[in-house]
Amino acid sequence: MENIKTKENLSNTPGINFIDVENQYQDLFLLDKQIADESNGLLLPLESQEELRKYLIEDHSSTNFLINDEHGDHAGYFSFYDKDAKTSELLNIGVLKDFQGKGFAQQMMQDYFDKNKDKELFILVTKPNNAQAIRFYEKLGYKITEFKKDYYGEGEDRVLLEKRNNIK
């Protein structure tokens, strides 16, 4: 599948760039859909541009960032929000297939932790059968703390992972 590259809405600047979801959700939806399509069912695709906008803005008031390679090609993105004053939840993180295994997810996670260094707890959910993601999160210090049956509806089980921040 060809990499998505929009000149007008999503930044083509190398590195990590802020996404203004209110004005860029159409293009973000295309990137999110491509990442989900390439995941072989491990990532839950959102059904429409409006559903993505509602999920990220109305439901979670999230903060969103795009990561581009050194040429400005879109590699992936991540979204998070403040669940409460002490907790940050990672809502989405994904890397396009052509960019996997090149450190982009690690770079996004480090940026996520840096942006939330004042938080005491980091949480996220993923599919219980997403072994690659679970191993990745465990290497970052996350631990599975709970199984959540039908979390996103019938048959959509998830595991909750948590990481404590050692604030000095």
N, C-alpha and C positions, 0 to 999 in steps of 0.2 A: 504494500500500500504506500502511496506517495506521501511524503511528509507534508503536513499542513503549514503553509506560510502565508500569512496575510500581511500586507504592507500597511494597511490603514489602522487596524484595530489592535492586534497583539504585537507587542514589541519584537523587533528583530535584533535588539542589542544583545550581544553575547553576555552570558551570566544569568543571574537571577533578577527578574523584573516584576514589579507590582502589576497586578491585573485589576483594573476597574471593572468589576463584574457587572455593575449596573449598565455600563456602556459597551461592554465587550462579551457579554454572555453568549451571543450567537457564535462567535469564533471559538470561545472556550468550549462550548458544547461540541463543536466539531473535533477538537483535540481530545476531549474527554471520551467521546464516542469511539474515536480511533484507538485510544488506549484500551478501552473496555473490549472492543472487538478483537484486539490482538491478545487479550488475556486468557482466551480459551475458557471463558465463563467464570474466571476467578474474581473479576471485578463486576460490580453491579452497574449496568449502564442506566443512565437516566433516559427517560423516554422522549423528552422534548427539550428544546431550548428553554421554554418557560419553566419546566420542572427543575432544570438546573438552576435557573435564576432564583426561583422560589426557595429551593433547598439551601443555596449558598447565602442569599440575602435575607429573605423573610424568616426562614426557619432558624438560621444560625448566625446571621450578621457576621459572616466569616471574612477573614483576610486571605488573599489569594496571590500566589506568585507563580510565574512562568520561569522555566529554566531553558536557556538556549545554549547551543554549542558555540565554539569559537567563531563559527561562520554566521551565527544568528539564526540557525535552523532550530525550530522548536523541538525540544527533547522531552519535556514533560511539565507537570505542574503540581502544586500542592496547595491545600486549603486547610485552615484551622480557625478555631474561635475560642473565646474565653467561656468555658462552661460555668465558671464562677471565679471569684477573685484569686483563688489559689490553683486552679486547674485549667489546663489548655487541652483541647481535644483536636487531634488531627483528623479531619473529615475525609480528605482525599489526598492521595499521592499516587502518581503514576508516571511511568517512563515509556515512551514509544519503543517498540521492539528493536528498531535499528540502533537505539542508544543504550539499551540495557547492557549491564556488565562493564560500563565505562565510568562508574563513579557518580553519575548524576543523582541517583536516589540518596546516596550518602551525603552529597553536597547539599541537597534540599533539606535533609534531616538536620544537618549541622546548622543550616541557616534557620530552620524552624526552632531549634533549641536556643540559638543565639537571640532570636527575636522574643523568646519567652523565658529568658533566664531568671526572671523574677517569680516564675511559677514554681510551686512545690510538687505538682503532679502533672504528668503527661499521660493522656489516655488515647486509645483508639480501638476500633473494632475491625476484624477481618473475618473472612470465611475460615471455618475450622480446617478445611482441606487445603488452604493456601499455605502449604508447608514452606515454600520459598520465602514468602513474606514474613511468616512467623519466625523463621531462622534469622532473617535480616533484622527484625525488630529485637529479637533476643540478643543478638550481637551488640545492639545499641543500649542494652540494659533493661528492656521491657520484660515483663513476666505476665504470663496468662493468669488472670485472676478469676475469671468467671465465664461460663458457657451461657449464651443467651439464645434460647430456643425461639424460633419464629420472630427474630428481632426486626426484620424488614418485611414481615408477612409470612404466611404459611410456607414452610420449607426453606426459609431464608435465615438459617441459624448463623450466629456469629460468636466469636470469642472476644472477650474484653482483655486488652493488654494494658498494663500500667507500668510507668517508670517514675520513680521518685527522683526529684532533683536535689542534689546536695548543695543547697544554697549556703554560702559562707557568710 
